[in-house]
Every structure is written in structure tokens, then in C-alpha cells.
Amino acid sequence: MDNIAGTKSSLTWTVNICAFLLVLLWTLPTIGLLVSSFRDRDQISASGWWTALSASERNITYRADGGDKAVPEGDQFVISGNVFDGGAGEVTTFWITSNNPEYFAPGAVVTDKATEITVMANGDYRIAQAEPFSGTRGMRLFVTSVTPPKFTLDNYKTVLFSEGIGKSFINTMTVTIPATVIPILIAAFAAYALAWMEFPGRALLIAIVVGLLVVPLQMALIPLLKLHNSIGIGKAYLGIWLAHTGFGLPLAIYLLRNYIAGLPREIIESARVDGATDFDIFRRIVLPLSFPALASFAIFQFLWVWNDLLVATVFLGNNEEQLVMTGRLRELLGSRGGDWEILAASAFVSIAVPLLVFFSMQRFLVRGLLAGSVKGG
């Protein structure tokens, strides 16, 4: 009775639920990063992104104005201002010393020696004393506040309008497009030869290609850079194109070879009977039929090169004229990398182009990967 037509077994529902949970688990960090990109530094450090729609409580250490900002009022000298600097928030408690603090309600008048301190619920503070204030360094006020949810576009403005970001975008495109096209062209020729052309050592070459898939690229960076310097390439675009081509070719050849080897043999043999050369077969038959596999690799290679920082740093350096997007965004974070709000906004700015490429070509991705994984010759 469990397999009656029109009904779903419990196993199907279990698979669907598990798939949904996996997708949710995978996208949850991205959602958190997106929310954080619209919050300021104080909000990120005070509460998690999941509390972004609710008011958050945080402690503020505020340095009041110095004595040079005091104004006479009657028989007193008064320093006033707002601990939120004009922003929104509600003070719940305040205190005036960090050692063994005594907490006071908003509006209470606290006397410290000859100085009266008051902090109101809206953040306005008043520091008054009969004698003139000495020095220009103001006293510290400590408050606990409840801040309403707030979102801002300042993080994206900082990233998008930072100095040199346009030049870095052009540099990244200059690196990425040739470093994606060149491996595809070379790998397509090699994949056809390994799939349909008989020559001595073909099996050995296929084994070498598979073996190169597991070689860490980090091992080759410095020797390859020394080679480039010795032959006069140096740190230039040609060097990084060649580097990305070399690092991407094993996967490209493996993926395309498996796909091309799975094409119907009858088509290839019929073309040969009609007198077509290998180049004619490759250009007129294999390339059009292999577009899903070509698009699949193009997505992988584009994403890898666009998001790369290590290879670009080694083969281009940090020259202002050749700095790529990832290098430019790294500089925005400062030497300590603690500007989390800038980091979150930078992440979404940098993935805009890769997402456009992925969604425009993703319909070919599954077809190309599945065909390349189950077919072989």
C-alpha cells in the first residue's frame, strides 16, 4: 500500500527535508554576511546579525567635550552634548567610573567632588561646576543604551567610491578574461586529441593530467615566478595569464576529455567517412556539441581567477597600477582587518560579476558536469 500511484513514500519526504536543511545551512552564512553589510561597526560588535530587526543593548564609553567647550550658565560652567552624537538610542543606566562602578538611572544628578554630572534618557549629558574647567581633555561617561535597529548604505559607499576601485576593477577584468579563455582553447584541443586521436603514450598523458589535479599550486608559485623573471616576463599580465592557464589546464582537460569522449561515435566516424579532417571534426562537430562542458569549466575558471588574491599578489605584486579587486578590498580593511562592516560589503561587491556570470551560464553547468562524470572513452 506504500507504493500506491499518486502518493509519495516517507523516504521521498525525508530526502526533500534533508535537501532543504542542507540548502538552508549552506545559505545561512551568506544571509548573515548580507545583513551585516548594512549594519555599522557598533551594531556588528554589539550584537549578532540575527538581532538586526530588534533593538539591541550595548555599553558605550563616551569622551565628553573638554574644558575649552564649557559655557557659563549663571554661577556655573557647563559642558553639554549627546552621547549618541545625534544618533538614536535610549539610555537605561549610566556611571562615571570603570572601577567599582555605581549605576544611576537616567536624569539622576551625580556629584563627583565639585562636579555635577547628569545623563538623560535621550543621551543628552550635562557636566557643571562652579569653577572653570582645566584642560581640554573631557571626562569619560559610561552608559548602557538600547539602540533601535538601523541599516545604512555607508559601507557600500565606502567600498564603491574608494580611491582606485575603478582601476582595480579594470585590472581584474584584464586578468580574468584572458585567463579564462586561454585555458579553454588549449584544453579543448588537448581533450579532443586524448579522446578521439590514436597516438603512442595517450594513456600515459591522461594519467599525468589526472595526477596534476592533486598538485598544490602553492608549491609552484615561487619557482614559476623565478622562471618568469629569468626569461624576462617579470611581474606582468602575461605572467599571470600563463600561471592561471597552467593551474587551470589539468581540470579543464580532464573535464572536457570525459565529455568529448562520450559524444556519439557514429557522428565522428560518419564525418571521417565523408572526408573531414580532425580539425574539421573538432571545429564543426565537437565544439558545438561540447558547449555545456566548455561553459561549466568557464564558470569554474572565472570564479577562481576573479576571487584570487594569492596568485595575483605573487605574479603582479601590490603595484597601484596593477592592483586587482581583491587586493584593493584587502587594503580597505586596514592593517588589522577589523573593519567587519567593510569586509561584509566588500564581499558582496566582489561577487556581483561572478554571480552574473554564474546565473547566465548555470543551465549548462549540471549538464556538462554530469555528462563528463559518467561518460568516458
C-alpha positions as CSV (number, residue, x, y, z in Angstrom):
1,M,0.0,0.0,0.0
2,D,3.0,2.3,0.5
3,N,3.7,2.4,-3.3
4,I,0.2,3.4,-4.4
5,A,0.3,5.5,-7.6
6,G,-0.1,9.2,-6.8
7,T,1.3,9.0,-3.3
8,K,4.8,9.8,-2.0
9,S,6.7,7.5,0.3
10,S,8.1,8.7,3.6
11,L,11.6,8.3,2.1
12,T,10.8,10.9,-0.5
13,W,9.7,13.4,2.1
14,T,12.8,12.7,4.2
15,V,15.1,13.3,1.2
16,N,13.3,16.6,0.4
17,I,13.5,17.8,4.0
18,C,17.2,16.9,4.2
19,A,17.9,18.7,1.0
20,F,16.1,21.8,2.2
21,L,18.0,21.8,5.5
22,L,21.3,21.4,3.7
23,V,20.5,24.3,1.4
24,L,19.4,26.4,4.4
25,L,22.6,25.5,6.3
26,W,24.7,26.4,3.2
27,T,23.0,29.8,2.6
28,L,22.7,30.9,6.3
29,P,26.2,32.4,6.5
30,T,25.6,34.3,3.2
31,I,22.4,35.7,4.6
32,G,24.3,36.8,7.8
33,L,27.0,38.4,5.7
34,L,24.4,40.3,3.7
35,V,22.6,41.6,6.8
36,S,26.0,42.6,8.3
37,S,26.9,44.6,5.2
38,F,24.1,47.0,6.0
39,R,25.0,47.5,9.7
40,D,27.6,49.8,11.2
41,R,30.6,48.8,13.2
42,D,29.0,49.4,16.6
43,Q,26.0,47.3,15.8
44,I,28.2,44.4,14.5
45,S,30.4,44.4,17.6
46,A,27.4,44.7,20.0
47,S,25.0,42.0,18.6
48,G,24.7,39.3,16.1
49,W,23.1,39.7,12.6
50,W,20.1,37.7,13.7
51,T,19.1,40.5,16.1
52,A,19.3,43.1,13.3
53,L,15.5,43.7,13.3
54,S,15.2,44.2,17.1
55,A,16.6,46.8,19.5
56,S,20.0,45.9,20.9
57,E,21.5,46.7,24.3
58,R,25.1,47.8,24.4
59,N,27.6,49.6,26.6
60,I,29.1,52.9,25.3
61,T,32.2,54.6,26.6
62,Y,31.9,58.3,25.6
63,R,34.5,61.0,25.9
64,A,32.8,64.3,26.7
65,D,33.9,67.6,25.4
66,G,36.9,69.2,27.1
67,G,37.0,72.3,29.3
68,D,37.5,74.6,26.4
69,K,34.0,73.9,25.3
70,A,32.4,74.9,28.6
71,V,30.0,77.8,28.6
72,P,28.9,79.9,31.6
73,E,25.4,79.4,32.9
74,G,24.6,81.6,35.9
75,D,27.1,80.8,38.5
76,Q,28.3,77.6,36.9
77,F,30.4,76.5,33.9
78,V,28.6,73.8,31.8
79,I,29.7,71.2,29.3
80,S,26.9,69.6,27.3
81,G,26.4,67.3,24.4
82,N,24.9,63.9,23.5
83,V,26.5,60.5,24.0
84,F,24.9,59.3,20.7
85,D,26.4,62.2,18.7
86,G,22.9,62.9,17.3
87,G,22.1,59.3,16.6
88,A,19.1,57.3,18.0
89,G,19.1,55.4,21.3
90,E,17.8,55.3,24.8
91,V,20.0,55.4,27.9
92,T,18.9,52.9,30.6
93,T,21.8,53.4,33.1
94,F,25.0,55.4,33.3
95,W,28.1,55.5,35.5
96,I,31.1,57.7,35.7
97,T,33.9,55.4,36.7
98,S,35.0,52.0,35.4
99,N,36.5,50.9,38.8
100,N,33.7,49.6,41.1
101,P,31.0,51.5,39.1
102,E,27.9,52.7,40.7
103,Y,25.0,52.7,38.3
104,F,22.5,55.6,38.1
105,A,19.1,56.0,36.4
106,P,18.8,58.5,33.5
107,G,18.1,62.0,34.8
108,A,19.9,61.4,38.1
109,V,22.3,64.1,39.3
110,V,25.6,62.6,40.3
111,T,28.1,64.7,42.3
112,D,31.8,63.8,41.9
113,K,33.8,66.1,44.1
114,A,32.6,69.6,43.0
115,T,31.2,68.4,39.6
116,E,27.6,67.6,38.8
117,I,27.0,65.0,36.1
118,T,23.7,64.2,34.5
119,V,22.8,61.9,31.6
120,M,19.3,62.0,30.3
121,A,17.4,59.1,28.7
122,N,17.8,60.6,25.2
123,G,21.6,60.7,25.6
124,D,21.9,64.4,26.5
125,Y,24.5,65.0,29.2
126,R,25.4,68.0,31.3
127,I,28.6,68.4,33.3
128,A,28.6,71.5,35.5
129,Q,30.8,73.0,38.3
130,A,31.3,76.4,39.9
131,E,35.0,76.8,38.9
132,P,36.2,76.9,35.3
133,F,37.3,73.5,33.8
134,S,41.0,72.9,33.5
135,G,42.5,71.1,30.4
136,T,41.0,70.3,27.1
137,R,40.5,66.5,27.8
138,G,37.0,65.7,28.7
139,M,35.8,63.2,31.3
140,R,34.6,59.7,30.3
141,L,30.9,58.8,30.6
142,F,29.7,55.1,30.6
143,V,26.2,54.4,29.5
144,T,24.1,51.3,28.8
145,S,21.8,52.1,25.9
146,V,19.0,50.4,23.9
147,T,19.5,51.2,20.2
148,P,16.8,50.7,17.7
149,P,17.5,48.7,14.5
150,K,19.3,50.7,11.9
151,F,20.6,50.0,8.4
152,T,22.9,52.0,6.3
153,L,24.4,52.2,2.8
154,D,27.6,53.8,4.1
155,N,29.6,50.6,3.9
156,Y,28.8,50.2,0.2
157,K,29.6,53.8,-0.4
158,T,32.9,53.4,1.2
159,V,33.7,50.4,-1.0
160,L,32.3,51.6,-4.3
161,F,33.7,55.1,-4.1
162,S,37.1,54.3,-2.6
163,E,40.1,55.6,-4.4
164,G,41.4,53.3,-7.1
165,I,38.4,50.9,-7.1
166,G,37.6,51.5,-10.7
167,K,41.1,50.9,-11.9
168,S,41.2,47.7,-9.8
169,F,38.0,46.5,-11.5
170,I,39.5,47.0,-14.9
171,N,42.7,45.3,-13.8
172,T,40.7,42.3,-12.6
173,M,38.8,42.1,-15.9
174,T,42.2,42.3,-17.7
175,V,43.4,39.3,-15.7
176,T,40.2,37.2,-15.6
177,I,39.0,37.2,-19.2
178,P,42.3,36.0,-20.9
179,A,42.9,33.7,-18.0
180,T,39.6,32.1,-18.7
181,V,39.6,32.0,-22.5
182,I,43.2,30.8,-23.0
183,P,42.9,27.5,-20.9
184,I,39.6,26.7,-22.6
185,L,41.1,27.0,-26.1
186,I,44.2,24.9,-25.2
187,A,42.2,22.3,-23.2
188,A,39.6,21.8,-26.0
189,F,42.3,20.9,-28.5
190,A,44.0,18.6,-26.0
191,A,40.8,17.0,-24.9
192,Y,39.8,16.1,-28.4
193,A,43.2,14.6,-29.1
194,L,43.1,12.5,-25.9
195,A,39.5,11.4,-26.6
196,W,39.5,10.6,-30.4
197,M,43.0,10.5,-31.8
198,E,45.2,7.4,-31.6
199,F,48.9,8.0,-30.8
200,P,51.5,6.4,-28.6
201,G,51.5,7.5,-25.0
202,R,47.9,8.7,-24.9
203,A,47.1,6.7,-21.7
204,L,50.2,8.0,-20.0
205,L,49.3,11.6,-20.8
206,I,45.8,11.0,-19.4
207,A,47.3,9.6,-16.2
208,I,49.6,12.7,-15.9
209,V,46.7,15.0,-16.3
210,V,44.7,13.2,-13.6
211,G,47.8,13.3,-11.3
212,L,48.3,17.1,-11.8
213,L,44.8,17.7,-10.4
214,V,46.1,17.0,-6.9
215,V,49.3,19.0,-7.1
216,P,49.0,22.1,-4.8
217,L,49.5,25.2,-6.8
218,Q,51.3,26.9,-3.9
219,M,54.3,24.6,-4.5
220,A,54.8,26.0,-8.0
221,L,54.4,29.8,-7.2
222,I,57.9,30.8,-6.4
223,P,59.7,28.5,-8.9
224,L,57.4,29.8,-11.6
225,L,58.0,33.4,-10.6
226,K,61.7,32.8,-10.8
227,L,61.3,31.3,-14.3
228,H,59.3,34.3,-15.4
229,N,62.0,36.7,-14.1
230,S,64.7,34.7,-15.8
231,I,63.1,34.8,-19.2
232,G,62.2,38.5,-18.9
233,I,58.4,38.3,-18.2
234,G,58.7,39.6,-14.7
235,K,55.5,40.7,-12.9
236,A,53.2,41.5,-15.8
237,Y,49.9,40.4,-17.1
238,L,51.4,37.9,-19.4
239,G,53.0,36.1,-16.4
240,I,49.7,35.8,-14.5
241,W,47.8,34.7,-17.7
242,L,50.4,31.9,-18.1
243,A,50.2,31.0,-14.4
244,H,46.4,30.7,-14.3
245,T,46.5,28.8,-17.6
246,G,48.9,26.3,-16.2
247,F,47.0,25.9,-13.0
248,G,43.6,25.5,-14.7
249,L,44.6,23.2,-17.6
250,P,44.5,19.8,-15.7
251,L,40.9,20.3,-14.6
252,A,39.9,21.7,-18.0
253,I,41.5,18.8,-19.9
254,Y,40.0,16.2,-17.6
255,L,36.5,17.7,-17.7
256,L,36.4,18.3,-21.5
257,R,38.1,14.9,-22.4
258,N,35.5,13.0,-20.4
259,Y,32.7,14.9,-22.1
260,I,34.1,14.7,-25.7
261,A,34.8,11.0,-25.3
262,G,31.1,10.5,-24.6
263,L,29.9,12.0,-27.8
264,P,28.2,9.5,-30.2
265,R,30.9,7.6,-32.1
266,E,28.7,7.4,-35.2
267,I,28.9,11.1,-35.8
268,I,32.6,11.2,-35.6
269,E,33.0,8.1,-37.9
270,S,30.5,9.5,-40.4
271,A,32.4,12.7,-40.7
272,R,35.6,10.8,-41.3
273,V,34.0,8.7,-44.0
274,D,32.9,11.9,-45.7
275,G,36.5,13.0,-45.8
276,A,36.5,15.5,-42.9
277,T,39.9,16.1,-41.2
278,D,40.3,16.0,-37.5
279,F,40.4,19.8,-37.4
280,D,37.1,20.0,-39.3
281,I,35.5,17.4,-37.0
282,F,36.8,19.4,-34.0
283,R,35.6,22.8,-35.3
284,R,32.3,21.8,-36.8
285,I,31.1,18.9,-34.7
286,V,32.9,18.6,-31.4
287,L,33.0,22.3,-30.3
288,P,29.2,23.0,-30.8
289,L,28.3,19.7,-29.1
290,S,30.7,20.4,-26.2
291,F,29.4,23.8,-25.3
292,P,27.9,22.6,-21.9
293,A,31.2,21.3,-20.8
294,L,33.0,24.4,-22.0
295,A,30.6,26.6,-20.2
296,S,31.0,24.5,-17.0
297,F,34.7,25.0,-17.0
298,A,34.4,28.7,-17.9
299,I,32.3,29.2,-14.8
300,F,34.8,27.5,-12.5
301,Q,37.8,29.2,-14.0
302,F,36.2,32.6,-14.0
303,L,35.2,32.3,-10.3
304,W,38.6,31.1,-9.4
305,V,40.5,33.8,-11.2
306,W,38.2,36.6,-10.2
307,N,38.4,35.8,-6.4
308,D,42.1,35.0,-6.5
309,L,44.4,37.0,-4.3
310,L,47.4,34.7,-3.8
311,V,48.4,34.3,-7.4
312,A,47.8,37.9,-8.2
313,T,50.0,39.0,-5.3
314,V,52.8,36.8,-6.4
315,F,52.7,37.5,-10.2
316,L,51.5,41.1,-10.2
317,G,52.5,42.4,-6.7
318,N,50.9,45.4,-5.0
319,N,51.6,47.9,-7.7
320,E,48.9,50.5,-7.7
321,E,48.7,50.4,-11.5
322,Q,48.1,46.6,-11.5
323,L,46.3,46.0,-8.2
324,V,43.3,43.7,-8.6
325,M,39.9,44.0,-6.8
326,T,40.8,41.5,-4.0
327,G,44.0,43.4,-3.3
328,R,42.2,46.7,-3.3
329,L,39.5,45.5,-0.9
330,R,42.1,44.0,1.4
331,E,43.7,47.4,1.7
332,L,40.3,48.9,2.7
333,L,40.2,46.7,5.8
334,G,43.3,48.3,7.2
335,S,46.4,46.7,8.7
336,R,44.4,44.8,11.4
337,G,41.5,43.8,9.2
338,G,39.0,44.7,11.9
339,D,36.5,46.6,9.8
340,W,34.0,43.9,9.6
341,E,31.3,46.1,8.1
342,I,33.6,46.9,5.2
343,L,34.6,43.3,4.9
344,A,30.9,42.3,4.5
345,A,30.1,45.0,2.0
346,S,33.3,44.2,0.0
347,A,32.3,40.5,-0.2
348,F,29.0,41.4,-2.0
349,V,30.6,44.0,-4.2
350,S,33.3,41.5,-5.3
351,I,30.8,38.7,-6.1
352,A,28.5,40.8,-8.2
353,V,30.2,39.9,-11.5
354,P,30.8,36.2,-10.7
355,L,27.1,35.9,-9.8
356,L,26.1,37.4,-13.1
357,V,28.4,35.0,-15.0
358,F,27.1,32.0,-13.0
359,F,23.4,32.7,-13.4
360,S,23.8,33.4,-17.1
361,M,25.6,30.1,-17.7
362,Q,24.4,27.8,-14.9
363,R,21.9,26.0,-17.1
364,F,24.9,24.4,-18.8
365,L,26.7,23.6,-15.5
366,V,24.8,20.5,-14.4
367,R,24.6,19.1,-18.0
368,G,28.3,19.5,-18.5
369,L,29.4,18.1,-15.1
370,L,27.0,15.1,-15.3
371,A,28.0,14.1,-18.8
372,G,31.6,14.5,-18.1
373,S,31.4,12.3,-15.0
374,V,29.5,9.3,-16.4
375,K,30.8,9.1,-19.9
376,G,34.2,8.1,-21.0
377,G,36.1,6.6,-23.9
